[in-house]
Amino acid sequence: MNVIPNKLGRYQIIRELGRGAMGVVYKAHDPIIEREVAIKAIHLAFPVSSDDRQVYFHRFYREAKAAGKLNHPNIVTIYDVDEDKETSTPFIVMEYLEGTTLQEIVSNGMLLPIEDTSNIIMQVADALSYAHHEGIVHRDIKTANVLILRGMKAKIMDFGIARMESSELTRSGQYVGTPNYMSPEQVSGNGKVDGRSDLFSLGVIFYLLLTGERPFTGETFTSISYKIAHVEPIPPKSINASIPEPYSSIVTRLLAKDPAQRYQTGAELVADLKRAEGSATNHEEYGMIEGEYIAPAVGEQAAIPTPTPATGNSTKAIPEPQDVSLKRLGLVAGMILFAAAILFAGVYFFQKRPEPEKTPVAMVPSQTETTQQAISNQNVIRSKWDLAMNYYQNGRYDQSIEMFNEILKIDPNYQDAAKFRDLAEEKKKAQQAQSAMATAVPSTTVPDKPKPSVKQAARKSSTTAVQPSVIPGKPQEPVAEEVSYDVHFIFEHALPTGTLSIYTGDKKLFEGALSVKKSKFLMFSTTKGLVDGTFRITTSEKKLRIHLICPDLGISETTEVDANFTTGPQTLRIKFVSQSRELQARWESS
């Protein structure tokens, strides 16, 4: 039975997230910085000598500290490396993120749209290019180590730990890691392992995302290693004909056995992927000649075909003259084969045809098979749901509608999928109507209203009598006055970027960008941001809607609060709870 500790160092353990051969990952709370973190506690799941253990932990601290210096938007940030004094357990503290790993996506046989696949590979390649420039090689790039957040943002995990998984501990007969993603120089142990090994592993991921199949498979580590080192994989386009040829050729270059024939840096790979994005509409731009992609050699640009002299403006080469006698011989041979085929078909037609076989009665699936199918369906639905919500929350309503419909094909009673599909269709129509209106009606600039000099919430600023329409012969009822108020609000946060917007109905009352200031207290760095402002509402407006967006962290949350017209100064305090990802708003006395 696995016992979950209450604390590791100063960090309070909330729950276990997962475990493997190298240790356990927990979600924890940092009481000093007041934020949620992920902690990987190092526990070796295999026996090692005390000397090997000391060597391992020494390398662990060295590698983890080096990886902690990495600062890239597509790499999970390492906050701290320490050892629990009570249990002597070394651990590494990282930013806590909620998302879906590529392993969870591909395990259910899902193929992402080609543009999303290319975007993910570019993000990972850019992060690897940065890390390799800093002298750090990951050594275990695989689908389980790539986390996908909202907005299709990729994050590489386990920098500073993956190197440990391919350490000298394998000499004692223990193997840790995933052989399917290893490069030829890693499985053979003969070549230098550098950044190009990471790019080979990224090529395996790219192959898997494009085809749904691994390029190197086998029942044992030995058989997989042999294929990695000596057998060329099936070209991706041979498995999935819809793959554009440029992407297939890029994968082939990534999976070259010789590191010198691969991309030398992630930046080179990103450049080729960007050129490939436009290849579907302009083949010549990306080296397409007669349907064949010419991948550029290392350090060279993609080859662009040169028009060959020909009649008119055609770019096709003039065919060389051939011997006329050879053409005639081929024609005669073809006629003979055609006549033989007709004779064979006639003989076959007039023969007595055998009786058709009886179709066997379909077997009723067993209860076990039914249960397994139900579990498989649930896994597929979960992955499709995550992807559909990614599309929906980022305004890609066409893709989200398509994905929700796929879920409903599997489970027609999935009410949430039907509800969000309908919402996506409504938002799509509103988006189209807004776009049409913007095209038809020229925009006019409205000067901003001067901001009040004194920030006092719920202060009466003006009184306007509403004049009712007069109906002859009918006594008029008294009409309540409509009063406008200046409302003071405060939003304290730790979000690096984003936007805070406040609405009443469809009317926008406030919109402001988020930013933070970093400060240091003793040995701890803190990050804090503040939005302090006012907006004006009237007594006819009953509800306020607050919307928070932070694309970098995949945050898009909305909350509502009743308008407050009670006597006395009132302040609207807005708060974002990172643990529950909940946006809150409440009124406070000023």
Buried (B, 14 or more C-beta within 10 A) or exposed (E): EEEEBEBBBBBBBBEBBEBBEBBBBBBBBBEEBEBBBBBBBBBBEEEBEEEBEEBBBEBBBEBBEBBBEBEBBBBBBBBBBBBBEEEEBBBBBBBBBEBBBBBBBBBBEBBBBBEBBBBBBBBBBBBBBBBBEEEBBBBBBBBBBBBBBBBBBBBBBBBBBBBBBBBEBEEEEBEBBBBBBBBBBBBEEEBEBBBBBBBBBBBBBBBBBBBEBBBBEBEEBEBBBBBBBEEEBEBBBEBBEEBBBBBBBBBBBBBBBEBEBBBBBBBBBBBBBEBBBEBEEEBEBBBBBEEEBBBBEEEEEBBEBEEEEEEEEEEEEEEEEEEEEEEEEEEEEEEEEEEEEEEEEEEEEEEEEEEEEEEEEEEEEEEEEEEEEEEEBEBBBBBBBBBBBBBBBBEBBEBBBBBBBBBBEBBEEBEEBBEBBEBBBEBBEEEEEEEEEEEEEEEEEEEEEEEEEEBBBBBEEEEEEEEEEEEEEEEEEEEEEBBBBBBBBBBEBBBBBBBBBBBBEEEEBBEBEBEBEEEEEEEEEBBEBEBEBBBBBBEEBEEBBBBBBBBEBBBBBEBEBEBBBEEEBBBBBBBBEBEEEEBBBEBEEE
